[in-house]
Amino acid sequence: MKYGLQIKPEQCSRLGQEILKYIEENQLSMSEMARRVGITQPGLRECCWHRAMPTEATLRKLANLMGKPPEQLLKWIYEDKIKYGYEAGVAEALLQAIEDAIKVIRILVNDYPPEERPSDYEIIEQALNQTLKVFKPFGLKTKELAKQ
């Protein structure tokens, strides 16, 4: 592993894997990337784990540095929460339901005046919450998500 990284991609969430990939491709240390994002090195390291939920501000800074839309980073976070939080076989249905909910919410918020329009972060969070409410009555058992 290059650049003194003590963390392995297979230990990381999808967001974490993308952070490590960015560090490798740009020949940075984790400390240098954290400095560029404007967070601490332990804070950046925390963003790499499966249970991480960075703030909207941190996600925007990471996305800006990595050249990705913030909603892509948030999508990776929620995909991991579903993948590692729900029993096998349910994850694909949940992911599709969340993607569908995001599309519907985006269509609905287009009529909002710009100053009242929710951020992409809020749209994705709303879609996840609504989707989980729909799936809960079916008796789905959660693992990690139930703890949050």
C-alpha positions as protocol buffer text, in pm:
chain_id: "A"
residue {
  index: 1
  type: MET
  ca { x: 0 y: 0 z: 0 }
}
residue {
  index: 2
  type: LYS
  ca { x: 137 y: 340 z: -98 }
}
residue {
  index: 3
  type: TYR
  ca { x: 156 y: 672 z: 83 }
}
residue {
  index: 4
  type: GLY
  ca { x: 163 y: 520 z: 431 }
}
residue {
  index: 5
  type: LEU
  ca { x: -204 y: 432 z: 440 }
}
residue {
  index: 6
  type: GLN
  ca { x: -283 y: 208 z: 734 }
}
residue {
  index: 7
  type: ILE
  ca { x: -631 y: 130 z: 612 }
}
residue {
  index: 8
  type: LYS
  ca { x: -717 y: -129 z: 347 }
}
residue {
  index: 9
  type: PRO
  ca { x: -988 y: -78 z: 82 }
}
residue {
  index: 10
  type: GLU
  ca { x: -1161 y: -404 z: 179 }
}
residue {
  index: 11
  type: GLN
  ca { x: -1211 y: -263 z: 530 }
}
residue {
  index: 12
  type: CYS
  ca { x: -1388 y: 44 z: 393 }
}
residue {
  index: 13
  type: SER
  ca { x: -1729 y: 153 z: 279 }
}
residue {
  index: 14
  type: ARG
  ca { x: -1776 y: 243 z: -87 }
}
residue {
  index: 15
  type: LEU
  ca { x: -1711 y: 607 z: 3 }
}
residue {
  index: 16
  type: GLY
  ca { x: -1397 y: 500 z: 187 }
}
residue {
  index: 17
  type: GLN
  ca { x: -1277 y: 301 z: -111 }
}
residue {
  index: 18
  type: GLU
  ca { x: -1327 y: 605 z: -333 }
}
residue {
  index: 19
  type: ILE
  ca { x: -1137 y: 824 z: -84 }
}
residue {
  index: 20
  type: LEU
  ca { x: -846 y: 577 z: -81 }
}
residue {
  index: 21
  type: LYS
  ca { x: -855 y: 558 z: -461 }
}
residue {
  index: 22
  type: TYR
  ca { x: -840 y: 938 z: -481 }
}
residue {
  index: 23
  type: ILE
  ca { x: -548 y: 946 z: -237 }
}
residue {
  index: 24
  type: GLU
  ca { x: -358 y: 685 z: -440 }
}
residue {
  index: 25
  type: GLU
  ca { x: -428 y: 846 z: -778 }
}
residue {
  index: 26
  type: ASN
  ca { x: -324 y: 1190 z: -654 }
}
residue {
  index: 27
  type: GLN
  ca { x: -28 y: 1066 z: -450 }
}
residue {
  index: 28
  type: LEU
  ca { x: -152 y: 1225 z: -129 }
}
residue {
  index: 29
  type: SER
  ca { x: -127 y: 1127 z: 232 }
}
residue {
  index: 30
  type: MET
  ca { x: -448 y: 1094 z: 429 }
}
residue {
  index: 31
  type: SER
  ca { x: -337 y: 1395 z: 633 }
}
residue {
  index: 32
  type: GLU
  ca { x: -288 y: 1604 z: 320 }
}
residue {
  index: 33
  type: MET
  ca { x: -629 y: 1508 z: 182 }
}
residue {
  index: 34
  type: ALA
  ca { x: -790 y: 1588 z: 517 }
}
residue {
  index: 35
  type: ARG
  ca { x: -618 y: 1929 z: 515 }
}
residue {
  index: 36
  type: ARG
  ca { x: -748 y: 1998 z: 162 }
}
residue {
  index: 37
  type: VAL
  ca { x: -1101 y: 1899 z: 265 }
}
residue {
  index: 38
  type: GLY
  ca { x: -1077 y: 2108 z: 582 }
}
residue {
  index: 39
  type: ILE
  ca { x: -1125 y: 1829 z: 835 }
}
residue {
  index: 40
  type: THR
  ca { x: -896 y: 1638 z: 1067 }
}
residue {
  index: 41
  type: GLN
  ca { x: -712 y: 1324 z: 957 }
}
residue {
  index: 42
  type: PRO
  ca { x: -911 y: 1113 z: 1210 }
}
residue {
  index: 43
  type: GLY
  ca { x: -1228 y: 1274 z: 1070 }
}
residue {
  index: 44
  type: LEU
  ca { x: -1133 y: 1170 z: 717 }
}
residue {
  index: 45
  type: ARG
  ca { x: -1044 y: 822 z: 837 }
}
residue {
  index: 46
  type: GLU
  ca { x: -1387 y: 800 z: 1006 }
}
residue {
  index: 47
  type: CYS
  ca { x: -1552 y: 881 z: 670 }
}
residue {
  index: 48
  type: CYS
  ca { x: -1401 y: 559 z: 533 }
}
residue {
  index: 49
  type: TRP
  ca { x: -1585 y: 315 z: 761 }
}
residue {
  index: 50
  type: HIS
  ca { x: -1917 y: 143 z: 687 }
}
residue {
  index: 51
  type: ARG
  ca { x: -2111 y: 315 z: 964 }
}
residue {
  index: 52
  type: ALA
  ca { x: -1987 y: 665 z: 878 }
}
residue {
  index: 53
  type: MET
  ca { x: -2233 y: 946 z: 822 }
}
residue {
  index: 54
  type: PRO
  ca { x: -2038 y: 1262 z: 738 }
}
residue {
  index: 55
  type: THR
  ca { x: -2213 y: 1595 z: 769 }
}
residue {
  index: 56
  type: GLU
  ca { x: -2352 y: 1762 z: 460 }
}
residue {
  index: 57
  type: ALA
  ca { x: -2070 y: 2019 z: 476 }
}
residue {
  index: 58
  type: THR
  ca { x: -1803 y: 1747 z: 486 }
}
residue {
  index: 59
  type: LEU
  ca { x: -1970 y: 1557 z: 200 }
}
residue {
  index: 60
  type: ARG
  ca { x: -1976 y: 1873 z: -10 }
}
residue {
  index: 61
  type: LYS
  ca { x: -1608 y: 1941 z: 59 }
}
residue {
  index: 62
  type: LEU
  ca { x: -1512 y: 1581 z: -21 }
}
residue {
  index: 63
  type: ALA
  ca { x: -1721 y: 1584 z: -338 }
}
residue {
  index: 64
  type: ASN
  ca { x: -1570 y: 1914 z: -450 }
}
residue {
  index: 65
  type: LEU
  ca { x: -1215 y: 1789 z: -398 }
}
residue {
  index: 66
  type: MET
  ca { x: -1284 y: 1454 z: -563 }
}
residue {
  index: 67
  type: GLY
  ca { x: -1473 y: 1611 z: -856 }
}
residue {
  index: 68
  type: LYS
  ca { x: -1794 y: 1418 z: -785 }
}
residue {
  index: 69
  type: PRO
  ca { x: -2149 y: 1539 z: -722 }
}
residue {
  index: 70
  type: PRO
  ca { x: -2232 y: 1536 z: -347 }
}
residue {
  index: 71
  type: GLU
  ca { x: -2539 y: 1321 z: -408 }
}
residue {
  index: 72
  type: GLN
  ca { x: -2312 y: 1047 z: -548 }
}
residue {
  index: 73
  type: LEU
  ca { x: -2119 y: 1032 z: -221 }
}
residue {
  index: 74
  type: LEU
  ca { x: -2441 y: 1028 z: -21 }
}
residue {
  index: 75
  type: LYS
  ca { x: -2580 y: 753 z: -243 }
}
residue {
  index: 76
  type: TRP
  ca { x: -2270 y: 540 z: -172 }
}
residue {
  index: 77
  type: ILE
  ca { x: -2319 y: 593 z: 203 }
}
residue {
  index: 78
  type: TYR
  ca { x: -2682 y: 484 z: 194 }
}
residue {
  index: 79
  type: GLU
  ca { x: -2610 y: 189 z: -35 }
}
residue {
  index: 80
  type: ASP
  ca { x: -2359 y: 66 z: 223 }
}
residue {
  index: 81
  type: LYS
  ca { x: -2607 y: 119 z: 506 }
}
residue {
  index: 82
  type: ILE
  ca { x: -2859 y: -95 z: 319 }
}
residue {
  index: 83
  type: LYS
  ca { x: -2608 y: -355 z: 203 }
}
residue {
  index: 84
  type: TYR
  ca { x: -2464 y: -408 z: 550 }
}
residue {
  index: 85
  type: GLY
  ca { x: -2780 y: -335 z: 746 }
}
residue {
  index: 86
  type: TYR
  ca { x: -3039 y: -558 z: 582 }
}
residue {
  index: 87
  type: GLU
  ca { x: -3054 y: -928 z: 528 }
}
residue {
  index: 88
  type: ALA
  ca { x: -2949 y: -1067 z: 190 }
}
residue {
  index: 89
  type: GLY
  ca { x: -3201 y: -1045 z: -90 }
}
residue {
  index: 90
  type: VAL
  ca { x: -3368 y: -728 z: 33 }
}
residue {
  index: 91
  type: ALA
  ca { x: -3088 y: -486 z: -49 }
}
residue {
  index: 92
  type: GLU
  ca { x: -3154 y: -471 z: -423 }
}
residue {
  index: 93
  type: ALA
  ca { x: -3524 y: -396 z: -374 }
}
residue {
  index: 94
  type: LEU
  ca { x: -3443 y: -125 z: -122 }
}
residue {
  index: 95
  type: LEU
  ca { x: -3182 y: 34 z: -346 }
}
residue {
  index: 96
  type: GLN
  ca { x: -3423 y: 45 z: -638 }
}
residue {
  index: 97
  type: ALA
  ca { x: -3697 y: 188 z: -418 }
}
residue {
  index: 98
  type: ILE
  ca { x: -3462 y: 461 z: -292 }
}
residue {
  index: 99
  type: GLU
  ca { x: -3353 y: 550 z: -647 }
}
residue {
  index: 100
  type: ASP
  ca { x: -3718 y: 571 z: -751 }
}
residue {
  index: 101
  type: ALA
  ca { x: -3799 y: 788 z: -449 }
}
residue {
  index: 102
  type: ILE
  ca { x: -3510 y: 1024 z: -531 }
}
residue {
  index: 103
  type: LYS
  ca { x: -3642 y: 1066 z: -886 }
}
residue {
  index: 104
  type: VAL
  ca { x: -3993 y: 1143 z: -763 }
}
residue {
  index: 105
  type: ILE
  ca { x: -3874 y: 1390 z: -498 }
}
residue {
  index: 106
  type: ARG
  ca { x: -3653 y: 1569 z: -753 }
}
residue {
  index: 107
  type: ILE
  ca { x: -3951 y: 1607 z: -989 }
}
residue {
  index: 108
  type: LEU
  ca { x: -4168 y: 1739 z: -705 }
}
residue {
  index: 109
  type: VAL
  ca { x: -3914 y: 1995 z: -580 }
}
residue {
  index: 110
  type: ASN
  ca { x: -3863 y: 2148 z: -925 }
}
residue {
  index: 111
  type: ASP
  ca { x: -4176 y: 2358 z: -860 }
}
residue {
  index: 112
  type: TYR
  ca { x: -4032 y: 2501 z: -537 }
}
residue {
  index: 113
  type: PRO
  ca { x: -3885 y: 2853 z: -549 }
}
residue {
  index: 114
  type: PRO
  ca { x: -3502 y: 2819 z: -550 }
}
residue {
  index: 115
  type: GLU
  ca { x: -3469 y: 2956 z: -195 }
}
residue {
  index: 116
  type: GLU
  ca { x: -3710 y: 2689 z: -62 }
}
residue {
  index: 117
  type: ARG
  ca { x: -3575 y: 2398 z: -265 }
}
residue {
  index: 118
  type: PRO
  ca { x: -3412 y: 2125 z: -50 }
}
residue {
  index: 119
  type: SER
  ca { x: -3049 y: 2032 z: -107 }
}
residue {
  index: 120
  type: ASP
  ca { x: -2955 y: 1705 z: -279 }
}
residue {
  index: 121
  type: TYR
  ca { x: -2846 y: 1582 z: 63 }
}
residue {
  index: 122
  type: GLU
  ca { x: -3194 y: 1647 z: 203 }
}
residue {
  index: 123
  type: ILE
  ca { x: -3362 y: 1485 z: -99 }
}
residue {
  index: 124
  type: ILE
  ca { x: -3160 y: 1165 z: -67 }
}
residue {
  index: 125
  type: GLU
  ca { x: -3208 y: 1154 z: 310 }
}
residue {
  index: 126
  type: GLN
  ca { x: -3585 y: 1200 z: 266 }
}
residue {
  index: 127
  type: ALA
  ca { x: -3593 y: 924 z: 1 }
}
residue {
  index: 128
  type: LEU
  ca { x: -3410 y: 683 z: 232 }
}
residue {
  index: 129
  type: ASN
  ca { x: -3636 y: 760 z: 526 }
}
residue {
  index: 130
  type: GLN
  ca { x: -3954 y: 722 z: 320 }
}
residue {
  index: 131
  type: THR
  ca { x: -3833 y: 396 z: 166 }
}
residue {
  index: 132
  type: LEU
  ca { x: -3743 y: 250 z: 504 }
}
residue {
  index: 133
  type: LYS
  ca { x: -4090 y: 340 z: 637 }
}
residue {
  index: 134
  type: VAL
  ca { x: -4245 y: 148 z: 348 }
}
residue {
  index: 135
  type: PHE
  ca { x: -4033 y: -163 z: 408 }
}
residue {
  index: 136
  type: LYS
  ca { x: -4064 y: -169 z: 792 }
}
residue {
  index: 137
  type: PRO
  ca { x: -4424 y: -308 z: 804 }
}
residue {
  index: 138
  type: PHE
  ca { x: -4308 y: -616 z: 614 }
}
residue {
  index: 139
  type: GLY
  ca { x: -4114 y: -729 z: 919 }
}
residue {
  index: 140
  type: LEU
  ca { x: -3770 y: -678 z: 772 }
}
residue {
  index: 141
  type: LYS
  ca { x: -3501 y: -721 z: 1031 }
}
residue {
  index: 142
  type: THR
  ca { x: -3224 y: -466 z: 1034 }
}
residue {
  index: 143
  type: LYS
  ca { x: -2880 y: -515 z: 1174 }
}
residue {
  index: 144
  type: GLU
  ca { x: -2677 y: -195 z: 1183 }
}
residue {
  index: 145
  type: LEU
  ca { x: -2958 y: 44 z: 1082 }
}
residue {
  index: 146
  type: ALA
  ca { x: -3163 y: -57 z: 1384 }
}
residue {
  index: 147
  type: LYS
  ca { x: -2886 y: 71 z: 1609 }
}
residue {
  index: 148
  type: GLN
  ca { x: -2901 y: 420 z: 1461 }
}
